[in-house]
Amino acid sequence: MKVQSSLKHLFISQTRLKLINTLFYFPKEIYYVRQLVRLLDEEINSVRRELDNLKKADIIESEWRGNRLYYWANKRSCLFPELVSIANKSTGLGFKLHNKNESLGQIKLLIYSYKFITNEKKTEDDIDLIIVGDVSYKEIENNIKQEEETRGHEINYMIMDKNEFQLRKQKRDQFIVEFFLNSPVVIIGNPEDISNL
């Protein structure tokens, strides 16, 4: 079952799901109500009601600034890592790569670094994501370029097949070791695939 259809069954309110995807895809951004109404293409009362529900659940935070009430993802919430992961699986690059799997080839694993998924500052050498599988490099590059435009910065990534991934793990490749020491998040595949591939 695809991520989007799974989430539709999990979340009763489509407005709530859209809010989670928006607020947690860019967890450093802040939004006011009318801005969210436009972005989500939902009724203002529905957006306000779901913002109130998320606030009561301590999933988001809010603050008045001038005459506007702003909302953003609550990084201290115990659900923050999971919601950021859900947002990155159901929107943006993760969603595109998951749903274009056949034209891209076969992606066994798509793994984001924690800094990438939370839009934290990184060094020039940090790897943002790793793709493992037999894929079309040109297709991946096109999708990465679109994501770079959305995020407003260059994305450092590695593509390798299953054999190269195994070899790099066995040899304790510096890039792989550093990547996995920084709490990566599996977007496509399962965490156990990291050791099983």
C-alpha positions in Angstrom: 0.0 0.0 0.0 1.4 3.4 -0.9 2.3 5.9 1.8 -0.5 8.4 0.9 -3.3 5.9 1.0 -2.0 4.4 4.2 -2.0 7.8 5.9 -5.5 8.5 4.6 -6.7 5.5 6.6 -4.6 6.5 9.6 -5.6 10.1 9.9 -9.3 10.8 10.0 -8.9 14.4 8.9 -7.3 15.3 5.6 -6.7 18.8 6.8 -4.8 17.4 9.8 -2.6 15.3 7.5 -1.9 18.3 5.2 -1.0 20.4 8.2 1.4 17.7 9.5 3.0 17.4 6.1 3.4 21.2 5.8 4.6 22.0 9.3 6.9 19.0 9.6 8.4 19.0 6.1 10.0 22.3 6.9 10.1 22.2 10.7 12.0 25.5 11.0 9.4 27.5 9.2 6.6 29.4 10.8 3.1 30.0 9.3 0.1 32.1 10.0 -3.5 30.8 9.6 -4.4 32.4 6.2 -1.1 31.4 4.8 -1.8 27.7 5.7 -5.4 28.0 4.3 -3.8 29.0 0.9 -1.1 26.4 1.0 -3.5 23.6 2.0 -6.4 24.7 -0.1 -8.8 24.0 2.8 -11.5 26.0 4.6 -10.3 28.4 7.3 -12.5 26.8 10.0 -11.2 23.4 9.3 -7.6 24.6 9.4 -8.2 26.5 12.7 -9.9 23.4 14.3 -7.0 21.1 13.3 -4.4 23.6 14.4 -6.2 23.7 17.8 -6.2 19.9 18.0 -2.5 19.7 17.1 -1.7 22.4 19.7 -3.7 20.6 22.4 -1.7 17.4 21.6 1.5 19.5 22.1 2.6 18.6 18.5 2.8 22.2 17.4 3.5 25.6 19.1 2.1 29.0 18.5 2.8 32.6 19.3 1.2 36.0 18.6 3.4 38.4 16.6 1.7 41.7 16.0 -1.8 40.9 15.0 -1.0 37.4 13.6 -0.9 34.1 15.3 2.0 32.0 14.0 2.3 28.2 14.2 5.3 25.8 13.8 6.4 22.2 14.6 7.2 21.6 18.2 10.7 20.1 18.2 10.4 19.1 21.9 7.4 16.9 21.2 8.1 13.2 21.7 6.5 12.6 18.3 8.7 15.1 16.5 11.0 12.6 14.8 8.2 10.3 13.7 6.1 13.2 12.3 9.1 14.6 10.4 9.7 11.2 9.0 6.0 10.8 8.0 6.1 14.3 6.3 9.2 13.3 4.3 7.7 10.0 3.2 4.4 11.5 2.1 5.6 14.7 0.4 8.6 16.0 -1.5 11.4 13.9 -2.8 10.6 10.8 -0.7 7.1 10.8 -2.1 8.3 11.3 -5.7 10.9 8.6 -5.5 8.5 6.2 -3.9 5.8 6.7 -6.5 8.1 6.7 -9.5 9.9 3.6 -8.5 9.3 1.8 -11.8 10.6 4.5 -14.1 13.6 5.1 -11.7 14.5 1.5 -11.5 14.4 -0.3 -8.1 15.2 1.6 -5.0 16.0 -0.7 -2.1 16.8 2.0 0.4 16.4 5.8 0.5 18.0 7.1 3.7 18.1 10.8 4.8 20.5 12.2 7.3 18.8 13.7 10.4 20.2 17.2 9.6 18.7 17.0 6.1 15.3 15.8 7.3 15.1 18.6 10.0 16.7 21.3 7.8 19.6 21.8 10.2 22.8 23.5 9.3 25.4 21.1 7.9 29.0 21.2 6.7 29.9 21.1 3.1 31.0 17.5 3.3 27.9 16.1 5.0 26.0 13.5 3.0 22.3 14.4 2.9 20.9 11.2 1.6 21.9 7.8 0.3 20.1 5.8 -2.4 20.7 2.0 -2.7 19.4 0.1 -5.7 19.5 -0.3 -9.4 18.3 3.1 -10.5 18.5 5.6 -13.4 21.0 8.2 -12.4 19.4 10.8 -14.8 16.0 10.3 -13.2 17.4 10.6 -9.7 19.3 13.7 -10.7 16.2 15.4 -12.1 14.3 14.7 -8.9 17.1 15.9 -6.7 17.3 19.2 -8.7 13.6 19.8 -8.1 14.1 19.2 -4.4 17.1 21.5 -4.4 14.8 24.3 -5.8 12.2 23.5 -3.1 14.7 23.5 -0.2 16.8 26.4 -1.6 20.2 24.6 -1.2 22.4 22.0 -2.9 21.8 18.3 -1.8 24.8 16.0 -1.4 23.9 12.5 -2.2 25.3 9.1 -2.9 23.9 6.4 -5.2 25.1 2.9 -5.1 24.0 -0.6 -5.9 23.5 -3.3 -3.3 27.1 -4.7 -3.8 28.8 -1.3 -3.4 26.7 -0.6 -0.3 27.8 -4.0 1.3 31.4 -3.4 0.4 31.4 0.1 1.8 29.9 -1.2 5.1 32.4 -4.0 5.3 35.3 -1.7 4.8 33.9 0.9 7.2 34.0 3.6 4.6 34.4 7.0 6.3 31.4 8.6 4.6 29.1 5.7 5.4 30.3 5.5 9.0 29.8 9.2 9.6 26.4 9.2 7.9 25.2 6.3 10.1 26.5 7.9 13.3 24.2 10.9 12.8 20.8 9.2 13.3 19.7 8.6 9.7 16.0 8.1 8.8 14.9 5.4 6.4 12.4 6.9 3.9 12.1 4.0 1.5 12.8 0.4 2.7 13.0 -0.8 6.3 15.7 -0.1 8.9 16.6 -3.8 9.0 17.4 -3.6 5.3 20.5 -1.5 6.3 22.1 -4.6 7.9 20.5 -7.2 5.6 21.5 -5.8 2.2 
